[in-house]
């Protein structure tokens, strides 16, 4: 496992057959680490499924600590 941090955007689904409601912004060492962090977050109980946003490429996170750094509405994330 690498020590380099990356920022991942994860789609959060309140219903696994529906559309994502929000995008979770996570700094982690890998995709697997990002998903594990997502499911250990206190808000995880609100979501039935989480997946990496297919339209987002992970960016380098040089000065960001590992963890969940916030939630943004999916529409707002698309506008970024």
C-alpha beads as a LAMMPS data file, in Angstrom:
LAMMPS data file: protein, C-alpha beads

80 atoms
79 bonds

1 atom types
1 bond types

-500.0 500.0 xlo xhi
-500.0 500.0 ylo yhi
-500.0 500.0 zlo zhi

Masses

1 110.0

Atoms # bond

1 1 1 0.000 0.000 0.000
2 1 1 1.307 3.437 -0.881
3 1 1 1.636 6.294 1.607
4 1 1 0.397 8.838 -0.934
5 1 1 -3.052 10.271 -0.261
6 1 1 -5.634 10.777 -2.984
7 1 1 -9.024 12.489 -2.978
8 1 1 -11.931 10.305 -4.074
9 1 1 -15.545 11.182 -4.814
10 1 1 -17.993 8.474 -3.764
11 1 1 -21.643 8.359 -4.799
12 1 1 -23.951 7.589 -1.857
13 1 1 -27.189 5.732 -2.540
14 1 1 -30.041 5.809 -0.001
15 1 1 -31.659 3.100 -2.177
16 1 1 -29.327 0.758 -4.075
17 1 1 -31.707 0.760 -7.084
18 1 1 -32.091 4.556 -7.139
19 1 1 -29.910 7.510 -7.998
20 1 1 -27.118 8.756 -5.726
21 1 1 -28.250 11.533 -3.391
22 1 1 -24.886 13.033 -2.444
23 1 1 -21.194 12.749 -3.232
24 1 1 -18.889 12.009 -0.301
25 1 1 -15.410 13.555 -0.552
26 1 1 -12.794 11.208 0.951
27 1 1 -9.003 11.412 1.278
28 1 1 -7.519 7.925 1.329
29 1 1 -4.534 5.844 0.250
30 1 1 -6.506 3.663 -2.199
31 1 1 -9.988 3.065 -3.587
32 1 1 -10.478 0.249 -1.077
33 1 1 -9.382 2.524 1.771
34 1 1 -11.832 5.207 0.586
35 1 1 -14.768 2.776 0.594
36 1 1 -13.789 1.468 4.053
37 1 1 -13.693 5.047 5.376
38 1 1 -17.102 5.728 3.846
39 1 1 -18.684 2.820 5.695
40 1 1 -17.096 3.729 9.041
41 1 1 -18.388 7.324 8.888
42 1 1 -21.316 8.105 11.249
43 1 1 -23.547 9.004 8.266
44 1 1 -22.984 5.595 6.645
45 1 1 -26.211 4.238 8.150
46 1 1 -28.161 6.572 5.829
47 1 1 -26.855 4.846 2.699
48 1 1 -27.557 1.370 1.349
49 1 1 -24.677 1.529 -1.138
50 1 1 -21.557 3.563 -1.913
51 1 1 -19.462 3.483 -5.066
52 1 1 -16.650 5.468 -6.610
53 1 1 -18.035 8.181 -8.847
54 1 1 -17.360 6.909 -12.393
55 1 1 -16.871 10.445 -13.785
56 1 1 -14.275 11.444 -11.202
57 1 1 -10.559 10.731 -11.330
58 1 1 -8.762 10.619 -7.960
59 1 1 -6.618 13.672 -7.349
60 1 1 -3.470 13.874 -5.263
61 1 1 -3.988 15.070 -1.709
62 1 1 -0.641 16.308 -0.473
63 1 1 -1.711 18.205 2.651
64 1 1 -5.109 16.636 3.397
65 1 1 -5.469 14.158 6.248
66 1 1 -6.987 10.732 5.673
67 1 1 -10.737 10.710 6.238
68 1 1 -14.134 11.915 5.056
69 1 1 -13.968 15.633 4.305
70 1 1 -17.544 16.407 3.500
71 1 1 -20.661 15.808 1.508
72 1 1 -21.973 17.792 -1.432
73 1 1 -25.160 17.356 -3.409
74 1 1 -24.676 15.409 -6.604
75 1 1 -25.888 18.341 -8.719
76 1 1 -23.411 20.695 -7.024
77 1 1 -20.595 18.202 -7.569
78 1 1 -21.444 17.971 -11.283
79 1 1 -21.196 21.763 -11.510
80 1 1 -17.618 21.662 -10.195

Bonds

1 1 1 2
2 1 2 3
3 1 3 4
4 1 4 5
5 1 5 6
6 1 6 7
7 1 7 8
8 1 8 9
9 1 9 10
10 1 10 11
11 1 11 12
12 1 12 13
13 1 13 14
14 1 14 15
15 1 15 16
16 1 16 17
17 1 17 18
18 1 18 19
19 1 19 20
20 1 20 21
21 1 21 22
22 1 22 23
23 1 23 24
24 1 24 25
25 1 25 26
26 1 26 27
27 1 27 28
28 1 28 29
29 1 29 30
30 1 30 31
31 1 31 32
32 1 32 33
33 1 33 34
34 1 34 35
35 1 35 36
36 1 36 37
37 1 37 38
38 1 38 39
39 1 39 40
40 1 40 41
41 1 41 42
42 1 42 43
43 1 43 44
44 1 44 45
45 1 45 46
46 1 46 47
47 1 47 48
48 1 48 49
49 1 49 50
50 1 50 51
51 1 51 52
52 1 52 53
53 1 53 54
54 1 54 55
55 1 55 56
56 1 56 57
57 1 57 58
58 1 58 59
59 1 59 60
60 1 60 61
61 1 61 62
62 1 62 63
63 1 63 64
64 1 64 65
65 1 65 66
66 1 66 67
67 1 67 68
68 1 68 69
69 1 69 70
70 1 70 71
71 1 71 72
72 1 72 73
73 1 73 74
74 1 74 75
75 1 75 76
76 1 76 77
77 1 77 78
78 1 78 79
79 1 79 80
